[in-house]
């Protein structure tokens, strides 16, 4: 068995690193019967899955996600890919691994920041599909301990069931993008400013902003909107850099989920229920971004 290592962080999800890995596999004489084993966080499962799926038109791979974010999100659902510049996951494809092994002992070494980053995606699963799961997570002391196996399993089951019904994200699977249109913009801008924001922290702020949009566009009850904002603010720190709404809009307008130049969001109609393909006006998004900044 041969080992390939990459630097930690989103910068490794690049064409340059991918090319180095293709060349390494070739030098090692890997062939179509080879097996790639991805051990690491979301960067590794995204990058490794894409590497395996494109080398010699596809070799088998398995995932052993070691971060909470990778266990409940990145390694579930068959999405693989790399970033294009500072644009998140712009290049990629759908390909399931042969096997994914999830073990809690990997989480023992995680920092609170890493734990919270994964927890944001778990909160999202509850918001888009299971109000009871959302409530269980809100009652959990994530600031002091990592989620137990039952909570992780429930989150994986929620995402897996959604993915099973719409693997290539042509319909229902799009609800998993709640918080991501704006969240990915925060994350991409942080990379551009060289102050990388953990994925889950960016998504948490995206969910706050998109909860406000949900109230306007889908009638999300105000008490639910306020609860979402409260939970996110109580668990996730403020954005650690100054920004203008126009800077974020540049990334939002380039989001791959948009339709014919129109902003296309997945938003909440109620706690535990989401809708996809909601067309949103640019002016409303800018107003929400400015509101978020002024109330940070």
C-alpha positions as CSV (number, residue, x, y, z in Angstrom):
1,X,0.0,0.0,0.0
2,X,1.3,3.5,-0.9
3,X,0.4,6.7,0.9
4,X,-0.3,10.1,-0.7
5,X,-0.6,13.2,1.5
6,X,-1.9,16.7,0.9
7,X,-1.8,19.9,2.9
8,X,-4.8,20.5,5.1
9,X,-7.4,23.1,4.0
10,X,-9.5,24.2,1.1
11,X,-6.4,25.3,-0.9
12,X,-5.7,21.6,-1.6
13,X,-9.0,21.3,-3.5
14,X,-7.3,22.7,-6.6
15,X,-6.4,21.8,-10.2
16,X,-2.7,22.0,-9.3
17,X,-3.0,19.5,-6.4
18,X,-5.2,17.3,-8.4
19,X,-2.7,17.2,-11.3
20,X,0.1,16.2,-8.8
21,X,-2.0,13.4,-7.5
22,X,-2.9,12.1,-11.0
23,X,0.8,12.1,-11.8
24,X,1.6,10.3,-8.5
25,X,-0.9,7.6,-9.2
26,X,0.6,7.2,-12.7
27,X,4.1,6.9,-11.3
28,X,2.9,4.3,-8.8
29,X,1.5,2.4,-11.7
30,X,-2.0,2.4,-10.3
31,X,-4.5,0.8,-12.8
32,X,-8.2,0.3,-13.1
33,X,-8.2,-2.5,-10.5
34,X,-6.6,-0.2,-7.9
35,X,-8.5,1.0,-4.8
36,X,-8.1,4.5,-3.4
37,X,-8.7,4.8,0.4
38,X,-9.5,8.3,1.5
39,X,-8.8,9.0,5.2
40,X,-9.4,12.6,6.3
41,X,-11.9,15.4,6.4
42,X,-14.2,16.8,3.8
43,X,-11.3,18.1,1.7
44,X,-9.9,14.6,1.4
45,X,-13.3,12.9,0.6
46,X,-14.1,15.6,-2.0
47,X,-10.7,15.6,-3.6
48,X,-10.0,11.9,-3.2
49,X,-13.4,11.0,-4.6
50,X,-12.9,13.2,-7.7
51,X,-9.3,11.9,-8.1
52,X,-10.5,8.3,-8.1
53,X,-13.5,9.0,-10.4
54,X,-11.4,10.7,-13.1
55,X,-8.2,8.6,-13.0
56,X,-8.3,6.1,-15.9
57,X,-12.0,7.1,-16.3
58,X,-12.7,5.8,-12.8
59,X,-11.2,3.5,-10.1
60,X,-12.9,2.3,-6.9
61,X,-12.6,4.3,-3.7
62,X,-13.7,4.1,-0.1
63,X,-14.0,6.8,2.5
64,X,-13.0,7.0,6.2
65,X,-14.2,10.5,7.2
66,X,-12.3,11.8,10.3
67,X,-14.1,15.1,10.9
68,X,-17.7,15.6,12.0
69,X,-18.3,17.7,8.8
70,X,-17.1,14.9,6.6
71,X,-19.0,12.2,8.5
72,X,-22.4,13.9,8.3
73,X,-22.1,15.9,5.0
74,X,-19.0,15.7,2.7
75,X,-18.8,11.9,2.6
76,X,-22.5,11.3,2.2
77,X,-24.3,11.6,-1.1
78,X,-21.6,11.0,-3.7
79,X,-20.6,14.5,-4.5
80,X,-16.9,14.9,-5.3
81,X,-15.0,17.9,-6.6
82,X,-12.5,20.7,-6.4
83,X,-12.7,24.5,-6.2
84,X,-12.0,26.7,-9.2
85,X,-10.0,29.6,-7.8
86,X,-12.0,30.8,-4.9
87,X,-15.3,29.4,-6.2
88,X,-16.4,26.5,-4.1
89,X,-16.9,23.0,-5.7
90,X,-17.1,24.5,-9.2
91,X,-15.6,21.4,-10.8
92,X,-16.9,18.0,-9.9
93,X,-19.1,15.0,-10.5
94,X,-21.4,12.5,-8.7
95,X,-19.8,9.2,-7.8
96,X,-20.6,7.0,-4.8
97,X,-17.7,5.3,-2.9
98,X,-17.8,1.5,-2.5
99,X,-18.0,2.0,1.3
100,X,-17.9,4.7,3.9
101,X,-16.8,3.9,7.5
102,X,-17.9,6.3,10.2
103,X,-16.4,5.9,13.7
104,X,-16.8,8.3,16.6
105,X,-13.3,7.8,17.9
106,X,-12.0,10.0,15.1
107,X,-13.9,12.9,16.7
108,X,-12.0,12.7,20.0
109,X,-9.1,14.8,18.6
110,X,-11.3,17.5,17.0
111,X,-11.1,21.1,18.2
112,X,-14.3,22.9,19.1
113,X,-14.1,24.9,15.9
114,X,-14.0,21.7,13.8
115,X,-16.8,20.2,15.9
116,X,-19.0,23.2,15.4
117,X,-18.3,23.3,11.7
118,X,-19.8,19.8,11.3
119,X,-22.6,20.6,13.7
120,X,-23.9,23.4,11.4
121,X,-24.7,20.8,8.7
122,X,-26.5,18.7,11.2
123,X,-28.6,21.7,12.2
124,X,-29.4,22.2,8.5
125,X,-30.6,18.6,8.2
126,X,-33.1,19.2,10.9
127,X,-34.2,22.5,9.5
128,X,-34.9,21.2,6.0
129,X,-36.5,17.8,6.9
130,X,-36.9,16.9,10.6
131,X,-38.1,19.4,13.2
132,X,-37.5,16.9,16.0
133,X,-33.9,16.4,15.0
134,X,-33.4,20.2,15.0
135,X,-34.8,20.4,18.5
136,X,-32.6,17.5,19.7
137,X,-29.6,19.3,18.4
138,X,-30.5,22.6,19.9
139,X,-30.8,20.9,23.3
140,X,-27.4,19.3,22.9
141,X,-24.3,20.9,24.5
142,X,-22.2,21.0,21.4
143,X,-19.9,23.7,22.9
144,X,-18.5,21.1,25.4
145,X,-18.8,17.7,23.7
146,X,-19.0,16.1,20.3
147,X,-22.4,14.7,19.1
148,X,-23.1,11.1,20.0
149,X,-23.4,8.3,17.5
150,X,-27.3,8.4,17.6
151,X,-27.3,12.0,16.6
152,X,-24.7,11.5,13.9
153,X,-26.6,8.4,12.5
154,X,-29.9,10.4,12.4
155,X,-28.3,13.2,10.5
156,X,-26.7,10.8,8.0
157,X,-30.0,9.0,7.6
158,X,-31.8,12.3,6.8
159,X,-29.3,13.2,4.1
160,X,-29.1,9.7,2.7
161,X,-32.9,9.4,2.3
162,X,-33.0,12.7,0.5
163,X,-30.1,11.8,-1.8
164,X,-31.6,8.4,-2.5
165,X,-34.7,10.0,-4.0
166,X,-32.7,12.4,-6.2
167,X,-29.1,11.4,-6.6
168,X,-28.2,13.9,-9.3
169,X,-29.9,16.9,-7.6
170,X,-32.6,17.5,-10.1
171,X,-35.3,18.2,-7.6
172,X,-35.7,17.4,-3.9
173,X,-32.0,17.1,-3.1
174,X,-31.7,20.8,-3.7
175,X,-33.3,21.5,-0.3
176,X,-29.9,20.5,1.2
177,X,-28.6,23.7,-0.3
178,X,-30.4,25.8,2.3
179,X,-27.9,28.3,3.8
180,X,-25.4,27.5,1.0
181,X,-26.1,30.2,-1.6
182,X,-25.0,32.9,0.9
183,X,-22.9,30.6,3.0
184,X,-20.6,29.7,0.1
185,X,-20.3,33.4,-0.7
186,X,-19.0,34.1,2.9
187,X,-16.6,31.1,2.6
188,X,-15.3,32.1,-0.9
189,X,-14.8,35.7,0.1
190,X,-12.9,34.6,3.2
191,X,-10.5,32.6,1.0
192,X,-10.1,35.6,-1.3
193,X,-9.2,37.7,1.7
194,X,-6.8,35.0,3.0
195,X,-8.8,34.7,6.2
196,X,-10.3,31.2,5.7
197,X,-13.7,30.7,7.4
198,X,-14.6,27.2,8.4
199,X,-17.3,25.8,6.2
200,X,-19.8,25.3,8.9
201,X,-19.4,28.8,10.3
202,X,-20.0,30.2,6.8
203,X,-23.1,28.0,6.4
204,X,-24.4,29.0,9.8
205,X,-24.3,32.6,8.8
206,X,-25.8,31.7,5.5
207,X,-28.7,30.0,7.3
208,X,-29.3,33.1,9.4
209,X,-29.5,35.2,6.3
210,X,-31.6,32.7,4.3
211,X,-34.0,32.3,7.2
212,X,-34.8,36.0,6.9
213,X,-35.3,35.5,3.2
214,X,-37.5,32.5,4.0
215,X,-39.8,34.7,6.1
216,X,-40.3,37.1,3.2
217,X,-40.6,34.6,0.3
218,X,-42.2,31.5,1.9
219,X,-43.9,32.9,5.0
220,X,-41.6,31.2,7.5
221,X,-43.2,32.2,10.9
222,X,-41.3,35.0,12.6
223,X,-40.9,33.0,15.8
224,X,-39.1,30.2,13.8
225,X,-36.9,32.8,12.0
226,X,-35.9,34.3,15.3
227,X,-35.2,30.9,16.8
228,X,-32.9,30.0,13.9
229,X,-31.0,33.3,14.2
230,X,-30.7,32.9,18.0
231,X,-29.4,29.3,17.8
232,X,-26.8,30.3,15.2
233,X,-25.7,33.4,16.9
234,X,-25.3,31.6,20.3
235,X,-23.1,28.9,18.8
236,X,-21.1,30.5,16.0
237,X,-18.8,33.5,16.2
238,X,-19.2,36.6,14.0
239,X,-17.6,36.8,10.6
240,X,-14.0,37.7,11.4
241,X,-13.4,40.2,8.6
242,X,-15.0,43.3,7.2
243,X,-17.0,43.0,3.9
244,X,-19.4,44.8,1.7
245,X,-22.6,43.3,0.3
246,X,-21.4,43.8,-3.2
247,X,-18.4,41.6,-2.6
248,X,-20.6,38.8,-1.5
249,X,-23.0,39.4,-4.4
250,X,-20.3,38.7,-6.9
251,X,-20.0,35.2,-5.6
252,X,-23.8,34.7,-5.1
253,X,-24.5,35.7,-8.7
254,X,-21.9,33.2,-9.8
255,X,-23.4,30.3,-7.8
256,X,-23.9,27.1,-9.8
257,X,-27.5,26.8,-8.5
258,X,-28.7,29.9,-10.3
259,X,-31.1,29.6,-13.3
260,X,-30.5,31.8,-16.4
261,X,-28.9,34.6,-14.4
262,X,-31.7,34.6,-11.7
263,X,-30.8,34.0,-8.1
264,X,-32.2,30.5,-7.2
265,X,-32.4,29.6,-3.5
266,X,-33.6,26.8,-1.3
267,X,-35.6,28.3,1.6
268,X,-37.8,27.2,4.5
269,X,-41.5,27.4,4.6
270,X,-41.6,26.1,8.2
271,X,-39.3,24.4,10.7
272,X,-38.5,21.1,9.2
273,X,-39.8,21.8,5.7
274,X,-37.9,23.4,2.8
275,X,-38.7,24.3,-0.8
276,X,-36.3,24.5,-3.7
277,X,-36.0,26.7,-6.9
278,X,-37.2,29.8,-5.1
279,X,-36.2,32.8,-7.3
280,X,-35.0,35.7,-5.1
281,X,-34.5,39.3,-6.1
282,X,-31.0,40.7,-5.9
283,X,-32.2,43.8,-3.9
284,X,-33.7,41.6,-1.2
285,X,-30.4,39.7,-0.8
286,X,-28.4,42.9,-0.6
287,X,-30.8,44.2,2.1
288,X,-30.4,41.0,4.1
289,X,-26.6,41.1,3.8
290,X,-26.4,44.7,4.9
291,X,-28.8,43.9,7.8
292,X,-26.5,40.9,8.8
293,X,-23.4,43.2,8.8
294,X,-25.0,46.0,10.8
295,X,-26.3,43.6,13.4
296,X,-23.1,41.5,13.8
